[in-house]
Amino acid sequence: MMRAGLTCLAFVVGLSVSSIASQPPDHVLFIAIDDLRDWTTEFGGVRPITPNLDRLVASGVQFRRAYCQIPLCNPSRASVLTGLRPDRTGVFDLARHFRQTLPDAVPLPRRFKDQGWHAARVGKIYHYDVPAGIGSDGLDDPSSWDQVVNPIGRDVREQDRIINPTPQRPISAALSWLAAEGDDGEQTDGLIATEAIRLLREHRDRTLFLGVGFFRPHTPFVAPRAYFDLYPLQRIALPTAPADDRDDIPPAALAHNNVLPNYGLDERTCREAIQAYLACASFVDAQVGRLLDALDESGLRERTVVVLWSDHGYHLGEHLGIWQKRTLFEESSRAPLVISAAGYRGNGKPCDRIVEFVDIYPTIVELCGLSPPSGLDGRSLVPLLAEPDRDWDSFAVTQILRPSDARLDEPVMGRSIRTQRWRYTQWNRGTRGEELYDHAEDPHEFINLADEPRHAELIGNLRERLDRVASPMPPPATDFTPARL
């Protein structure tokens, strides 16, 4: 039966505590959502219906300028969970495991496990192929967990029903979807929520780190039909851009798996894909609502740190037809991050300071009274939980590796630095192109200012800051198998 989360909720879980909680929490609910972009803004001409995600924002701090380290599932998750940048994990593709480079790393859940917490995982925290890996351990790290659960739902069994308008591409790499029959609980993500709730109840009286990883809205976009009905197709529109938008973009800036605008699909098919993505966002929202309800009903809410994040952002046709991830534009590199912990003055207020996903690890361990391992690349965001608008001198670095192909005669590493106002991107340290965007005047990154002499000093300063964290070494061998998204 479809959850009541489909309707807008008047109830808001809010915390108006004026001082920092003195008792560290003894539960962590670590929620990962696959391929979810910022749901709090309109896309496709509509704002997603997400009352439960909004409810979580009202009880915590939404970091509205949070940036992943690499906009691709496996390397982004490896970075989040180790607290290290891709240049240190050695993971740039979908096949390499971080243990190949870092055999002695202590990932985030392992840090809790080593301190006597029960560490459990349900669904996708480390990387999986989707949908092929659903129901397996994927590229998990067994040392991180005491317990793992890998649900598999009817979405996997009914893959033959999925609509794929580009049959030459596998459904994992295509804009593919299914308005499924049946209810939430039959889908993999519904089963994930059910199993997570069971673990919350079973371990309510001990310390628990629970990773809950939802597979949607990763392609194929599969959700019960009722969620598709929330978004009439006639209301959905493709994003607009100037006709010459791509003229000043270096070739390397366009992902190798999405060079052809809109994959060559017609407008209606693209709007159907956006509708399916929106449906999946609302479907996952309902599952998050079930988790939040379980916390409240079990009396665990004020004992629990809730962290919700997505591995990267997502394109839905921006820049004249870019889809999915693997770019260094804002839509791909900026991703959702919400942290909710009882007793912080900032709860319910947004934070617009620049933060990075490598900051997640040190933040969670500090909130729970643990010490982080030495050598992490991020810093704790706890001061921003107390005061979201405080001064915060920071920048974010995001990178992506391009393979050689018909356009590029060599592998190309792109690195991008985001400050409060600017985004500067260089490809192979500028030899394969540069980009500069002024977010004060051009938030959609339509006008590349990198060639303007008046910005030479600014670019020099941004290069210097970027070089502080950029590795001079070439990346290791990689697997760019297109089907493995």
N, C-alpha and C positions, 0 to 999 in steps of 0.2 A: 504494500500500500504506500502511495506517495506520501512523503513526510509533510507535516504542516509547515516545514521550513519554506515551502513554496510561496506562502503568503507573507506579506510584510509583517514583522513582529513589532508590537508596541513595547514589549518587554525588553529591557536592556540590562545586561549584567554590568553594573557600574561600581567602581570603587572610588570613594572620595576620601582617602586617607591622607592626612597632611604630613605624615612622617614615614620614614623608611621602616619596613617591617623588621622587628628585632629577631624573630625566629626564622632561620632559613627554611625554605620549603623542603619537603621530603618526597615530592613527586615532580617529574618533568614529563610533560606531554609534548613531544617533538613531532610536529605535523609537517610532512613534506607533500606538496602538490606538484604534479608533473606538468610542466609547460604552461603554467598559469601566469598571464600578464596582469598588470595592475587592473583590478576589477572595479576600482572606485571611480574610474572615468568612463566616458562613453567610448565604445568602439562599435563599428557597424551601424553607427547612428543611434545606438541605444545603450543604456547602462545596464549591465547584468543585474539580475534579481538575485541578491545574495544577502538575505537578512541575517544569516548566522555568522558569516564573515564580518559583516558590519557590527554585529553584536560583540564579537571578539575585539574589534577595533575600539569599541566604546569602553571596554574594560581594560585596555592596555595602551600601548604606544605603537602607532603605525609609522614605520620609517618610510616616508614617501620618496626618499631619494637613496634607496639601497641598491647597490650594484653587485652583481655576481662577478666572479673572477674570470669566468669563461662561459660563453652562452652555448653550452652543449652538455647534455645530461651527465655522462660519466665523469668528465673532468671537473665539472662544477660541483658535483656531489663529493668527489674525492677532496676537493679544496675545502668545502664547508666542513666535512667531517674530520679532516686532519688539522684545520686551521692554518693551512699553508697555501701559498700561491702555486699555480700550475708549473711555473719554472722550477719549483722545488719538489712537487709531487711527481713530475715527469709524465703527467697524464694530459694528453691533448686530444685524444681520440676516444672511440667507443669501445675499444678492445683491451687497452692496457690497464692493469691493476696497479694501484699505488704501491702495493707491497713489492713490486718489482724494483722500485726505486728506493722505497723506505721500509725495509723489512722490520724495523724496530719502532715504527711510528705508534703513537698512542692516540687512536681516534677518540672523538668525543664520547661515544657510549662506553668505550673501553675505560676511559678515565673514571666514569661512574662505577662501572663494574669492579674495577680494581679497589675502589673505596667501599666495597661491600653492598652497593646498590644492586637490585635485581634489574638487569638490562634486557629488555625484550623488544623484538621487532615484529610488526605486522605489515606486510606489503613492501613497497619500494622505498628504501632509504638509500642504500648504495644502488649502483646502476643495474638495470635489467634491460634486455631487449624487450620492446613492446610492439606487438603482443606476444611474441614468441617465448619470452622468458617468464610470463605470468605463470605462477604456480611452482616456480623453481626458486633456487637461491640466487640466481643471477650472478653478478660480480660482487657478492656479499663478502664481508670480512668476518669469518666465523669467530675470531677472538674477541669481537666486539660485544657478543651477545651471550646471555645465559639461555635464551629461549627465542625461537623464531617460528612464525606462522606464515604460510604462503597460500592464501586463499586463491581459488580459481573459480570463476563464475560462468554464467551462460554466455557472456560476451565473447569468451574464448571459444566456446563450443559452436557459436553461431557465426563464425567468421565468413562462412559462405554467403551470408545475407548482406554483408557490408557493401555499400555503394562505393565504387572506386572509378571516378571519371577519367583517370589516367591509368588504365590497366597495365601499361608497360612498367609502372612503378609499383613496388610492393605496398600494401596498405599501411605499413609502418612509416613509409616515406612519402605517402600521397595525402592529398586532401580527401580523406575517405571518412564515411560516417554510416551510422545506423540508428534510426529511431526504433528502439527495441521494444518488444512486447514484454509483459511481466512487470514486476515491481522492483524497487531499489535493492531489496535484500537478495535478489538472484544475481545481481551484477557483482563483479569482483570487488569494486569499491564498497558496495553495500556489505559484502561479507567481511571486508577489512574492518569497517566500522564495528560490526557485530563482534568480531574477535577482539578488537581493541577494548571495547566496553567490558567484555568478559575478563580480560586481564586487569583492567582498572579495578574491578570489583574483587577479584581474587587477591590482589596485592595491596589493597587499601590500607592495611595495617603495617606495611613495611616500606622502606625507601624503594622507589621505582623510577627508572628511566625507561619510558615507553616511546619508541619510534613508530609512528603510524604514517605509512607512505601510500598515498592515493595515486592511481595510474592515469586518471583523466585530469585535464582535458588533452592528454597526449593523443595523437592519431593512432588508430582510427577513433573518431569522435563517436563514442557509443554511450547512449543514455536512454532511460525509459522514454517512451514517446511523449508522455505528459510534459516533460521538460522542453521538448521541441515546441509544443503548443504554446508555451509562454512567449514565444518570439515569432509573431506573424512575419512571413517572408517580406511582405510589402513594406514593412517598417525598417528593413535592414538595407544599408547602403555601403558601398565600397568607399574607403578613404580617398580623399582628393589630394592632388599634388600638382605643382606647375608642370606644364608639358615638357619643359626642359630640365626637369629635376635631376635626371641621371647624367646630364652633360658634364657636370663638374665632379662626378664621383669616380674615383680611381677604379679600374676593373677589379682589383683585388677586394674592394669593399663589398662586392656582390658575391654571396655564397655560391660555391661551386655546384651545389645541388639545387640551385634556384636561380639560374641565370636568365632563363626565359620568363618574362613578366607573366605573373598569374599562372605559371605552368602552361600557358597557352589556352587556358579555359575561358569560356564566355562569362559575362557578368552575372547571369543568373546562377550559374554553378558556383561561382565564388561567393555569392550571397548565401547560397545554401550551406556552404562550408562554414561561413561565419555563424549562421543560425545554429549549426551543429556544435560549434565551439561554445557558443553562449549556453546551449542546453547542457553541455557537460559541466560548465562552470556552475550552473545552478544545481546540478545533480551532486557535484562534490560539496557544494555549500550545504546541502541538506545532510550529508554524511558528517561534516564538521559539526553541524548543529546537534546531531545525535551524541557526539563525543562531549560537547559542552553540557548537554542535558545530563549525561551520565555523571560528570564531575559534580554538578549541582545536587543531583539526587543522592549521591554517595557522600556528600559533605566534604568533598575533597578540594573544592575550588580554591579556598584560601591557602591550601597547603601545596598548591601546584603552580609551577611555572609553565605557561603555555607558550610555545614558540611555533609560529606558522610561517612557512617560507615556500617559495617555489624555486626550482633550480636555475631558472633564468626567465627572461621575458619571452614575448612571442609576437611575431608579425602577422597581421591579417590583411595584407595587401598594401601596406604603406610604400612610399617611394616608387609609385607606379608598378606595383605588383610583387613586392617582396613578401614571402610567407615563411612561417615557422621561425627558426632561430639562426645561429651561426653568423650574425652580423655584429658590428660594433656600434650600430645606431642605438638610440635611446630605447626604442621599443623592445629590443632584444637584450640589452645589457642591464637595464633596470628591472627589478623583480620585486614581488611582494615580500615583505618582512614585517611581522607583528610579534611583539613580545608583551605578554600579560603576566604580571606578578603582583600579588597583593601588597599593599602598603606603599606604593610609589606615587608621589605627588603628580607625576606626569600622566597617570592613567586617564584615558579618554581624550588626550591631546595628541595631535599629529606632530611628528618631528620632520622638519625639512632640511636637516643637516645631512651632508654627504657621509654615508657609511658604506662599509663593504661587508661582503659575506664572510670574509675571514674574521670579522669581529664577532660572529655568532658564538664560536667556541669559548673565547675568554669571558664573554658576557654570561653564558649559562653557568659555567663553573663558579664564577664569582657570586652569582645570585644564590647558589646552593651551598656556599661556604666552603668550596673546594679550591685548591690552588691549581692553576693551569700548568701543563708541562712547559719547560723552558723552550724558547725559540719559536713561539707562534708568531705569525705575521700580522695578526690583527690586534686590536685593543678593545677593552671592555666598554660596552655601551651603557653600563649602569648609571653613570652620571646623567645621560640623556633620558633615562627612565624617570629620574627624579626631576629633571628640568629640561624638557624637550627643546626649548628655544635658547638654551645657553650657548655661549661661544664655543665653537668646535672647529678648530683649524684642521681640515682634513681634505683629502681627495681620494678618488677611487680609480683603480686601474683594472681594466678588463682587456682580455686578449683572445685571439683566435688564430688557429693555424690553417692556412690554405694549402691543399696539395697542388702539385704541378698538374696542369691539364691543358686543354686546347688554348686557353687564354694566358696561362702562366707557365713559363718555361722552367720554373724552379718553385719549391715550396716557399710560401710567403707567410711570415708571422706579422699579424697586425696587433698593435698595442694602442690602447686608448686611455687617456686620462680625463676624468670628469671632475671639474671644480664646481663651486656654486654657480658660476656663470658660464663657463666654457667647456667644450669638449674638443680635445685635440687628439687626432689619430694618425699614426704613422704605420706604413706598411714596409716591412724589411728596413726599419729605421729611416724611412723616408725615401729610399731609393725606388720603391714601387708606388709612391704616391703619399700625399698627406691630406688631412682634412682638418678644418677648424670651424666650429659652429658656435654662434653667440646665442645662448639660451635666453638671454634677456630680450632679444629682438626676434629670434628665430627658433622657437621651441620645437618645431618639427624637423629641424636640421635640413632645410631646403637649400641654403646658400653656403657654399664652401668658401671660406675666407682665407684659406691657407696661402694663396698666391698674392695676397694684398700686402705691399711693402709696409703699410702702416701697422701691421700686426707682427712684424718680424721680431721685435723685442719680446712681445708676449709669447710667441711660439718658442723662442729660445728659452724662456723661463719654464714653459710647460715641458719642453724636452728635458730640461735639467731635472725637473721633479719626476718625470716618467723614468728617467735613467736611474733614479735612486732604487727603484724596485724591479727594473727590467733586467733580465739575465742577458749577458753578452754571448752565452753559449747557444749553439743550435739545439733544437729539440731532438729527442730520440726518434727512432723509427716509429711510424704510426700506421694504423689501419684505417683507411678512409672508405671502407666498404659502404656504398651509398645506402644500401638497404637497412643498415643497422642504425636506425634512429632511436 
